[in-house]
Amino acid sequence: MSEENIKYMNPYLAGILLGVVLFGSFLIFGHGLGASGGVASVAGTALNLIAPSHADHNSYLAHLVRNGSNPLDTWLVFEILGVALGGFVSGLLAGRVKLQTLKGPRISVRTRWAFALIGGAIAGFGVRLSRGCTSGQALSGGAVLSAGSWAFMFAVFGGAYAVAYFVRKLWT
């Protein structure tokens, strides 16, 4: 099956379903969706296993390892696992699971991976700097009308539009 023939879920239906999941999360668990805190929990746990004294003196991660509870005992870790498993099962059901690098015709696979790594590092730094990922900031914060979350999303979309012009030739 060629890439042009792959069928994806209707984006409006996907948005409605995401809204239902977000509402259910607020209703059942008392908080919205987010993932970056789970990544910090996993990083804190890994650092504590490798270098416990460093983890205890790291002001950013220390609160995850000092209180005696297991940092992996948080709903965020299980949310991330559920998202990964759900994405994999969805890909399996749609016949889209394969090892590949998607890229434009004017960029090499190596350059694509380099840009992905650089972009991921910048996004990861920004996520922690803004105290939340796009799911936590935009979805959960936006749903409760947080002014900071709305400002964050305007900045994300504004930045994306500003950068898109300069990288468009990599994809067309």
MARBA-484365 format. One record per residue (C-alpha): residue number from 1; residue in one letter; z, y, x negated. Coordinates in Angstrom, 3 decimals, always signed. Example, Ala and Ser with C-alpha at 12.3 -4.5 7.8 and 13.67 -1.06 7.14 Angstrom:
BEGIN
[1, "A", [+7.800, -4.500, -12.300]]
[2, "S", [+7.140, -1.060, -13.670]]
***
This chain:
BEGIN
[1, "M", [+0.000, +0.000, +0.000]]
[2, "S", [-0.952, +3.370, -1.483]]
[3, "E", [+1.540, +6.231, -1.724]]
[4, "E", [-0.331, +8.177, +0.964]]
[5, "N", [+0.240, +5.387, +3.503]]
[6, "I", [+4.006, +5.094, +3.043]]
[7, "K", [+5.788, +5.990, +6.267]]
[8, "Y", [+9.020, +7.950, +6.131]]
[9, "M", [+11.500, +8.747, +8.869]]
[10, "N", [+10.720, +11.770, +10.981]]
[11, "P", [+12.588, +14.636, +9.246]]
[12, "Y", [+13.817, +16.069, +12.555]]
[13, "L", [+15.279, +12.711, +13.567]]
[14, "A", [+16.804, +12.327, +10.075]]
[15, "G", [+18.388, +15.790, +10.401]]
[16, "I", [+19.828, +14.958, +13.808]]
[17, "L", [+21.231, +11.661, +12.491]]
[18, "L", [+22.748, +13.457, +9.493]]
[19, "G", [+24.390, +15.924, +11.887]]
[20, "V", [+25.812, +13.035, +13.926]]
[21, "V", [+27.215, +11.433, +10.755]]
[22, "L", [+28.717, +14.775, +9.658]]
[23, "F", [+30.279, +15.316, +13.089]]
[24, "G", [+31.638, +11.764, +13.025]]
[25, "S", [+33.134, +12.349, +9.587]]
[26, "F", [+34.961, +15.465, +10.816]]
[27, "L", [+36.051, +13.719, +14.010]]
[28, "I", [+37.252, +10.434, +12.480]]
[29, "F", [+38.396, +11.395, +8.971]]
[30, "G", [+39.206, +15.074, +9.383]]
[31, "H", [+36.820, +16.289, +6.679]]
[32, "G", [+33.124, +16.547, +6.019]]
[33, "L", [+30.789, +14.917, +3.538]]
[34, "G", [+30.609, +15.488, -0.205]]
[35, "A", [+30.045, +13.538, -3.382]]
[36, "S", [+30.899, +15.551, -6.489]]
[37, "G", [+34.642, +14.908, -6.190]]
[38, "G", [+33.938, +11.181, -6.264]]
[39, "V", [+31.910, +11.566, -9.435]]
[40, "A", [+34.826, +13.489, -10.984]]
[41, "S", [+37.191, +10.665, -9.960]]
[42, "V", [+34.972, +8.061, -11.600]]
[43, "A", [+34.621, +10.223, -14.739]]
[44, "G", [+38.390, +10.739, -14.910]]
[45, "T", [+39.027, +7.015, -14.538]]
[46, "A", [+36.459, +6.159, -17.219]]
[47, "L", [+37.883, +8.747, -19.614]]
[48, "N", [+41.403, +7.477, -18.952]]
[49, "L", [+40.299, +3.931, -19.847]]
[50, "I", [+38.520, +5.022, -23.044]]
[51, "A", [+40.811, +7.801, -24.289]]
[52, "P", [+43.998, +8.090, -22.189]]
[53, "S", [+45.591, +10.828, -24.290]]
[54, "H", [+42.441, +12.949, -24.051]]
[55, "A", [+42.258, +12.437, -20.281]]
[56, "D", [+45.906, +13.454, -19.927]]
[57, "H", [+45.288, +16.678, -21.865]]
[58, "N", [+41.996, +17.560, -20.161]]
[59, "S", [+42.952, +20.329, -17.735]]
[60, "Y", [+39.961, +19.547, -15.517]]
[61, "L", [+40.536, +15.789, -15.137]]
[62, "A", [+44.298, +15.515, -15.778]]
[63, "H", [+45.246, +15.816, -12.112]]
[64, "L", [+43.191, +12.690, -11.452]]
[65, "V", [+45.106, +10.544, -13.945]]
[66, "R", [+48.637, +12.039, -14.079]]
[67, "N", [+49.962, +11.432, -10.597]]
[68, "G", [+50.090, +7.642, -11.015]]
[69, "S", [+47.684, +6.847, -8.194]]
[70, "N", [+44.342, +5.257, -8.865]]
[71, "P", [+41.660, +7.986, -8.875]]
[72, "L", [+39.248, +5.449, -7.407]]
[73, "D", [+41.453, +5.282, -4.297]]
[74, "T", [+39.596, +8.120, -2.649]]
[75, "W", [+37.139, +8.060, +0.217]]
[76, "L", [+34.608, +9.989, -1.914]]
[77, "V", [+34.065, +7.049, -4.269]]
[78, "F", [+33.366, +4.772, -1.335]]
[79, "E", [+31.091, +7.369, +0.234]]
[80, "I", [+28.996, +7.448, -2.961]]
[81, "L", [+28.860, +3.647, -3.052]]
[82, "G", [+27.828, +3.602, +0.612]]
[83, "V", [+25.085, +6.177, +0.034]]
[84, "A", [+23.719, +4.198, -2.927]]
[85, "L", [+23.859, +0.893, -1.060]]
[86, "G", [+22.377, +2.431, +2.098]]
[87, "G", [+19.535, +4.018, +0.133]]
[88, "F", [+18.786, +0.717, -1.574]]
[89, "V", [+18.803, -1.240, +1.696]]
[90, "S", [+16.596, +1.423, +3.311]]
[91, "G", [+14.150, +1.151, +0.410]]
[92, "L", [+14.149, -2.635, +0.677]]
[93, "L", [+13.481, -2.546, +4.418]]
[94, "A", [+10.620, -0.071, +3.923]]
[95, "G", [+9.148, -2.000, +0.978]]
[96, "R", [+9.582, +0.943, -1.414]]
[97, "V", [+11.891, -0.580, -4.037]]
[98, "K", [+10.084, -0.627, -7.359]]
[99, "L", [+10.606, +0.658, -10.861]]
[100, "Q", [+8.461, +3.772, -11.285]]
[101, "T", [+8.475, +7.369, -12.443]]
[102, "L", [+7.018, +9.821, -9.947]]
[103, "K", [+5.302, +12.725, -11.649]]
[104, "G", [+2.434, +15.131, -11.357]]
[105, "P", [-0.903, +14.566, -13.089]]
[106, "R", [-0.272, +17.192, -15.796]]
[107, "I", [+3.026, +15.884, -17.107]]
[108, "S", [+3.868, +12.818, -19.184]]
[109, "V", [+6.485, +10.278, -18.187]]
[110, "R", [+8.615, +11.287, -21.195]]
[111, "T", [+8.460, +14.983, -20.238]]
[112, "R", [+9.274, +14.127, -16.617]]
[113, "W", [+12.379, +12.236, -17.744]]
[114, "A", [+13.370, +15.101, -20.068]]
[115, "F", [+13.062, +17.634, -17.227]]
[116, "A", [+15.016, +15.317, -14.916]]
[117, "L", [+17.809, +15.012, -17.481]]
[118, "I", [+17.933, +18.759, -18.132]]
[119, "G", [+17.810, +19.563, -14.411]]
[120, "G", [+20.497, +16.986, -13.655]]
[121, "A", [+22.787, +18.422, -16.332]]
[122, "I", [+22.293, +21.967, -15.029]]
[123, "A", [+22.850, +20.806, -11.442]]
[124, "G", [+25.955, +18.830, -12.433]]
[125, "F", [+27.434, +21.857, -14.197]]
[126, "G", [+26.590, +24.079, -11.235]]
[127, "V", [+28.083, +21.600, -8.775]]
[128, "R", [+31.434, +21.625, -10.509]]
[129, "L", [+31.267, +25.387, -11.115]]
[130, "S", [+30.650, +26.007, -7.411]]
[131, "R", [+33.385, +23.495, -6.532]]
[132, "G", [+31.108, +21.260, -4.523]]
[133, "C", [+27.758, +19.581, -4.262]]
[134, "T", [+25.080, +20.555, -1.783]]
[135, "S", [+26.354, +18.016, +0.738]]
[136, "G", [+29.880, +19.373, +0.512]]
[137, "Q", [+28.892, +23.029, +0.294]]
[138, "A", [+25.892, +23.173, +2.608]]
[139, "L", [+26.647, +20.506, +5.165]]
[140, "S", [+30.417, +20.494, +5.413]]
[141, "G", [+31.022, +24.128, +4.445]]
[142, "G", [+28.083, +25.362, +6.488]]
[143, "A", [+29.239, +23.367, +9.512]]
[144, "V", [+32.571, +25.184, +9.496]]
[145, "L", [+30.802, +28.527, +8.910]]
[146, "S", [+32.206, +29.072, +5.407]]
[147, "A", [+30.707, +32.308, +4.055]]
[148, "G", [+30.801, +30.917, +0.494]]
[149, "S", [+28.826, +27.848, +1.541]]
[150, "W", [+26.193, +29.953, +3.271]]
[151, "A", [+25.931, +32.211, +0.197]]
[152, "F", [+25.602, +29.102, -1.967]]
[153, "M", [+22.721, +27.743, +0.110]]
[154, "F", [+20.895, +31.077, +0.141]]
[155, "A", [+21.239, +31.090, -3.663]]
[156, "V", [+19.979, +27.476, -3.898]]
[157, "F", [+16.910, +28.156, -1.786]]
[158, "G", [+16.272, +31.535, -3.431]]
[159, "G", [+16.535, +29.972, -6.878]]
[160, "A", [+14.247, +27.116, -5.874]]
[161, "Y", [+11.598, +29.498, -4.593]]
[162, "A", [+11.888, +31.635, -7.734]]
[163, "V", [+11.483, +28.646, -10.080]]
[164, "A", [+8.856, +26.800, -8.010]]
[165, "Y", [+6.130, +29.236, -8.991]]
[166, "F", [+6.636, +28.507, -12.689]]
[167, "V", [+6.724, +24.701, -12.417]]
[168, "R", [+4.121, +24.204, -9.683]]
[169, "K", [+1.387, +23.174, -12.123]]
[170, "L", [+3.480, +20.223, -13.236]]
[171, "W", [+3.037, +18.683, -9.778]]
[172, "T", [-0.462, +19.722, -8.699]]
***
